[in-house]
């Protein structure tokens, strides 16, 4: 595999991940954090961090719009549910183990 093919493969897999997350709006970020240790917001932060070394100007709000497929406030209004006590307790426990 050439470096270009590897980059194309990684980009295609990332687009597929974003598409999968877009099709699973029912999966809340706190659930992702509790199970996988990252969420849509983490992906957005990673994109911002990786943009700088390649000379791309990208702020957090722009990155979140790329990840969420819409402005974050709109996604939050239409798709984000309040976290349950159990979800919050799990999140707190996992954060304290870091």
Buried (B, 14 or more C-beta within 10 A) or exposed (E): EEEEEEEEEEEEEEEEEBEEBBEEEEBBBBBBBBEEEEBBBBBBBEBBEEBEEEEEEBEEEBBBBEBBBBEBEEBEEEBEEEBEEEBEEBBEEEEEEE
